[in-house]
Amino acid sequence: MERRGAKRLVVNLKAERLSCTKNCSVFIENLSDTGIYMITAPSKNKDYEPGGRLLLKLELATGRTLNLQCNVKWSFDNSPEEVVF
């Protein structure tokens, strides 16, 4: 049984996280009316803590660019143990 209130659309989109200095690319894997699920490069800082805010730049297939102000609802670290920064 699906627990989500909003239907998810599976996508494969590349976006850029604005106002960062390194490893700014993110990959959006799905979208819904209430949020997005994205994959980011491993990060040692607290950029993705719940309650944080992000500004994403997303280019659609039509060529239109969207700037999205996002609130982090949840995150988890899925990086390999020996990542070198």
Backbone bond lengths (Angstrom), bond angles and torsions (degrees), N, CA, C in turn:
res aa  C-N    CA-C-N  psi(-1)  N-CA   C-N-CA  omega(-1)  CA-C   N-CA-C  phi
1 M - - - 1.443 - - 1.533 109.83 -
2 E 1.313 117.08 129.78 1.461 122.89 -179.30 1.530 110.57 -74.79
3 R 1.339 117.05 126.34 1.467 121.73 -179.84 1.513 112.71 -89.72
4 R 1.306 117.69 -14.73 1.458 120.54 -176.09 1.519 111.16 -73.22
5 G 1.322 114.86 145.02 1.456 119.84 176.85 1.515 112.96 -84.27
6 A 1.340 116.85 -23.12 1.466 121.18 -177.47 1.528 109.45 -118.19
7 K 1.312 116.03 139.60 1.459 121.38 178.58 1.524 110.10 -69.70
8 R 1.329 116.97 138.10 1.456 122.89 -179.42 1.526 110.26 -98.17
9 L 1.328 115.84 140.79 1.456 123.34 176.19 1.525 107.47 -110.73
10 V 1.336 117.40 117.81 1.457 121.76 179.75 1.527 108.58 -74.15
11 V 1.336 115.92 128.46 1.465 122.87 -179.26 1.526 108.76 -137.64
12 N 1.301 116.62 172.27 1.454 122.77 172.88 1.525 106.46 -138.68
13 L 1.326 116.82 85.04 1.458 122.40 -174.97 1.524 110.74 -118.56
14 K 1.318 115.45 141.99 1.462 120.36 174.35 1.520 107.84 -100.77
15 A 1.321 116.21 138.72 1.465 122.02 177.78 1.520 108.01 -136.59
16 E 1.305 116.11 167.45 1.460 122.37 176.15 1.512 109.00 -117.49
17 R 1.318 115.69 136.71 1.458 120.49 174.07 1.511 107.35 -86.97
18 L 1.310 117.26 118.24 1.459 121.53 -179.62 1.523 109.64 -79.23
19 S 1.289 117.24 161.01 1.472 125.44 179.60 1.529 112.46 61.86
20 C 1.309 116.48 38.39 1.464 119.97 170.92 1.522 107.60 -129.89
21 T 1.319 117.60 167.29 1.454 120.23 -174.74 1.525 113.50 -113.12
22 K 1.332 118.90 -16.69 1.457 121.24 -175.56 1.526 109.67 -151.90
23 N 1.329 116.94 143.40 1.462 122.25 178.47 1.521 111.75 53.11
24 C 1.314 116.09 58.88 1.455 121.03 -173.20 1.524 114.22 -90.53
25 S 1.326 118.31 -9.12 1.456 120.19 -178.82 1.523 110.77 -74.28
26 V 1.313 115.23 141.21 1.460 122.24 172.91 1.524 107.20 -131.17
27 F 1.301 116.27 156.27 1.453 122.02 178.57 1.517 108.61 -121.13
28 I 1.308 115.87 121.56 1.462 121.60 -178.96 1.516 107.91 -91.50
29 E 1.340 116.52 122.63 1.457 121.70 -177.03 1.519 113.50 -99.43
30 N 1.326 117.24 -28.30 1.456 118.43 174.08 1.513 110.95 -155.78
31 L 1.327 114.62 157.37 1.464 123.45 -177.67 1.513 109.52 -129.23
32 S 1.309 115.58 152.79 1.463 121.39 171.57 1.524 107.82 -148.47
33 D 1.303 116.44 177.16 1.464 120.64 176.14 1.520 111.94 -65.33
34 T 1.328 116.99 -21.74 1.466 120.31 -174.79 1.519 114.47 -111.14
35 G 1.349 118.71 -0.50 1.452 118.14 179.49 1.511 114.19 172.32
36 I 1.334 113.94 -177.69 1.458 121.87 176.45 1.524 108.33 -131.82
37 Y 1.330 115.31 154.83 1.459 120.94 171.93 1.515 106.10 -114.38
38 M 1.345 117.26 123.19 1.457 120.04 -177.07 1.517 111.03 -132.56
39 I 1.326 114.14 155.29 1.459 123.51 177.06 1.523 106.83 -109.26
40 T 1.334 117.30 137.02 1.464 122.13 -179.57 1.523 110.04 -125.96
41 A 1.305 116.22 166.37 1.463 121.10 172.12 1.522 108.23 -69.45
42 P 1.342 117.99 149.80 1.467 119.29 176.57 1.522 110.72 -55.93
43 S 1.319 116.11 144.85 1.458 121.17 -176.70 1.518 109.36 -140.41
44 K 1.334 116.84 134.56 1.469 120.64 177.97 1.521 112.28 -83.27
45 N 1.324 117.60 -18.95 1.462 118.91 -176.80 1.525 110.41 -89.36
46 K 1.293 116.27 -172.97 1.463 122.39 -173.24 1.531 112.28 -101.83
47 D 1.339 117.20 32.18 1.467 121.49 -176.91 1.522 114.13 -60.37
48 Y 1.309 116.67 -27.65 1.461 119.44 -172.32 1.525 112.97 -115.00
49 E 1.304 117.49 27.16 1.465 120.20 177.47 1.517 110.47 -74.20
50 P 1.335 117.48 141.96 1.465 119.30 175.97 1.524 111.18 -53.54
51 G 1.320 115.06 135.66 1.452 121.79 -176.28 1.519 112.27 98.55
52 G 1.346 116.83 -16.41 1.454 120.88 178.82 1.524 111.61 -74.34
53 R 1.323 115.34 166.32 1.470 121.25 179.36 1.515 109.42 -122.20
54 L 1.332 115.96 143.36 1.456 122.81 178.49 1.514 109.30 -131.87
55 L 1.311 115.83 149.86 1.458 121.22 172.23 1.521 106.59 -115.98
56 L 1.335 116.89 119.47 1.458 122.75 -179.37 1.513 110.59 -111.11
57 K 1.324 115.55 144.97 1.462 122.15 173.55 1.522 106.46 -113.25
58 L 1.310 116.49 118.62 1.455 123.10 -175.33 1.516 109.49 -120.54
59 E 1.338 116.52 127.13 1.459 120.04 176.25 1.521 108.86 -102.70
60 L 1.319 116.24 122.63 1.456 122.08 179.78 1.524 110.62 -80.25
61 A 1.324 116.57 164.16 1.463 121.59 178.99 1.526 111.47 -59.63
62 T 1.314 117.64 -26.07 1.468 122.15 179.29 1.525 112.42 -74.79
63 G 1.350 116.74 -9.82 1.458 121.38 -176.60 1.518 112.57 95.69
64 R 1.313 117.16 -12.62 1.470 121.62 177.82 1.531 109.57 -68.89
65 T 1.316 116.51 138.68 1.462 122.16 179.15 1.524 109.74 -107.19
66 L 1.327 115.42 134.96 1.467 121.62 176.42 1.518 109.12 -116.69
67 N 1.321 117.00 135.16 1.461 122.07 169.39 1.518 106.58 -102.45
68 L 1.330 115.81 120.64 1.456 121.44 -175.72 1.513 110.71 -113.48
69 Q 1.327 116.92 126.14 1.460 121.23 171.57 1.518 106.66 -90.38
70 C 1.326 115.99 121.12 1.456 121.39 -173.23 1.522 111.06 -119.70
71 N 1.310 115.89 145.28 1.458 122.97 172.61 1.520 107.36 -108.61
72 V 1.332 117.02 129.47 1.461 121.10 179.15 1.529 108.28 -75.30
73 K 1.329 116.08 121.30 1.465 121.20 178.13 1.520 111.25 -95.11
74 W 1.334 116.60 -39.59 1.460 121.04 176.17 1.519 108.81 -157.79
75 S 1.337 116.27 159.82 1.459 122.05 177.14 1.519 108.33 -156.26
76 F 1.329 115.01 160.92 1.455 119.60 173.74 1.522 108.79 -148.09
77 D 1.330 116.13 153.63 1.460 122.72 -179.50 1.518 108.10 -93.69
78 N 1.310 115.68 115.36 1.454 121.75 -179.91 1.529 110.55 -119.13
79 S 1.345 116.44 24.81 1.468 120.38 -176.82 1.523 110.63 -84.14
80 P 1.360 115.99 156.09 1.462 119.97 175.92 1.519 110.91 -61.00
81 E 1.295 116.97 157.06 1.473 122.95 -177.51 1.521 112.84 -61.82
82 E 1.337 118.46 -39.00 1.455 120.94 -171.76 1.521 113.22 -108.57
83 V 1.309 117.77 50.63 1.449 121.56 177.24 1.522 109.12 -77.27
84 V 1.321 117.53 130.36 1.468 122.13 179.94 1.525 107.61 -102.39
85 F 1.322 117.00 127.20 1.465 122.11 179.61 1.491 109.73 -102.92
